[in-house]
Amino acid sequence: MDIEEILHATINELLNMVGVEYDRVTITQDENDEYHLNIESENPSLLIGYHGDNIHALQHILKVLCWKKLPNTNFNILVDVDNYRKRQEENTIKLAEGRIEKVRTTGKPQRLPAMSSYFRRKIHTLCMGPGYEDIETHSRGEGADRHIILQLKR
């Protein structure tokens, strides 16, 4: 079995074990050997959980199970439900872009709300790309209060 087949079999088994009904699981692979699983469901809120907590837990369990089945294989897994994470990512990027414009207009640093390491990494990566040479980012805080400060480069 290849990685994709093992991912399909494992997520199907896991969802059936917990008794969650779903319509379909779509798996895509990106250029960094990251596998994106999107679960389509009639009741996505059960799989998403409060602020995506259930998605994170499901993703963690799936990673552990698949890594045990495929030792010495280097790949990452990102679980989404009805494109919830994708929409959250788009909203987070829009928020950051708005705050970046405010930084450029006022010259004052802007604090983004606390967010997961995944979304913080997306913002840091965005600001390292073309068109953002004048912006720098810093993560501050601890645990659930960790957030990003956007400011003009000195």
C-alpha positions in Angstrom: 0.0 0.0 0.0 1.2 3.5 -0.7 0.8 6.5 1.6 -2.4 7.7 0.1 -4.1 4.3 0.4 -3.0 4.0 4.0 -4.3 7.5 4.7 -7.7 6.6 3.2 -7.9 3.3 5.0 -6.9 4.8 8.4 -9.1 7.9 8.3 -12.1 5.7 7.2 -11.4 3.3 10.0 -11.0 6.2 12.5 -14.2 8.0 11.5 -16.2 4.7 11.6 -14.8 3.9 15.1 -16.0 7.2 16.5 -19.3 6.9 14.7 -19.1 10.0 12.7 -21.0 10.0 9.4 -19.2 11.6 6.4 -19.8 11.7 2.7 -16.3 11.6 1.2 -12.6 12.1 2.0 -10.5 13.8 -0.7 -6.7 13.5 -0.5 -4.3 15.7 -2.4 -0.5 15.9 -2.1 1.5 19.1 -2.5 5.1 19.7 -3.6 6.4 19.4 0.0 5.1 15.9 0.6 2.2 17.2 2.7 -1.0 15.3 2.3 -4.2 17.4 2.6 -7.3 15.5 3.6 -10.7 17.2 3.3 -13.6 15.4 4.9 -17.0 16.2 3.5 -19.8 15.8 6.0 -23.5 16.6 6.6 -22.6 17.6 10.2 -19.2 19.3 9.9 -19.5 21.1 13.3 -19.0 17.8 15.1 -15.7 17.1 13.2 -14.5 20.7 13.4 -15.2 21.3 17.1 -14.7 24.5 19.1 -12.2 26.7 17.2 -11.1 23.6 15.2 -10.1 21.6 18.3 -11.6 18.3 16.9 -9.8 18.8 13.6 -6.5 19.2 15.4 -7.1 16.1 17.6 -8.2 14.0 14.6 -5.1 15.2 12.7 -2.8 14.2 15.5 -4.3 10.8 16.0 -4.2 10.2 12.2 -0.5 11.2 12.0 0.5 8.9 14.9 -1.4 5.9 13.4 0.0 6.5 9.9 3.6 7.1 11.0 3.4 3.8 12.9 2.2 2.1 9.8 4.9 3.8 7.7 8.1 4.1 9.7 11.1 5.8 8.1 8.8 7.7 5.7 8.9 11.5 5.8 5.5 13.1 5.1 3.1 15.5 6.8 -0.7 15.4 7.1 -3.2 18.3 7.2 -6.8 17.5 8.0 -9.7 19.8 7.0 -13.4 19.5 7.2 -15.6 21.0 4.4 -12.7 23.4 3.7 -13.0 25.0 7.2 -9.2 25.4 7.6 -8.9 26.7 4.1 -11.5 29.4 4.8 -9.8 30.2 8.1 -6.5 30.5 6.4 -7.9 32.9 3.8 -9.6 35.0 6.5 -6.3 35.1 8.5 -4.3 36.3 5.5 -6.9 39.0 4.7 -6.7 40.2 8.3 -2.9 40.3 8.2 -3.0 42.1 4.9 -5.3 44.7 6.3 -3.1 45.2 9.4 0.0 45.4 7.1 -1.6 48.3 5.3 -2.3 50.0 8.6 1.4 49.5 9.6 2.4 51.2 6.3 -0.1 54.0 6.7 0.5 54.8 10.4 4.1 53.5 10.9 2.9 51.9 14.1 3.2 48.2 14.9 0.1 46.1 14.8 -0.8 43.1 16.9 -2.7 40.2 15.4 -5.0 38.1 17.6 -3.6 34.9 19.1 -3.5 32.1 16.7 -2.2 28.6 16.2 1.4 27.9 15.1 0.1 26.9 11.7 -1.5 30.3 11.0 1.4 32.2 12.5 3.7 30.3 10.2 1.5 31.3 7.2 1.7 35.0 8.2 5.5 34.8 8.7 5.8 33.2 5.3 3.5 35.7 3.7 5.7 38.6 5.0 8.9 37.0 3.7 7.5 37.0 0.2 7.6 39.6 -2.6 5.9 42.9 -1.9 6.5 42.7 1.9 10.2 43.6 2.0 9.3 46.6 4.3 7.5 44.4 6.9 8.9 42.3 9.7 7.1 39.9 12.0 7.7 38.8 15.6 5.8 36.1 17.6 5.1 37.1 21.2 3.4 35.5 24.1 3.1 32.0 25.3 0.8 29.0 24.6 -2.7 30.0 23.6 -1.9 33.7 23.8 0.9 33.6 21.3 0.4 36.2 18.6 2.2 38.1 15.9 3.4 41.7 15.9 3.7 43.3 12.4 5.9 46.3 12.0 8.0 48.3 9.5 11.6 47.0 9.1 14.1 49.3 10.9 
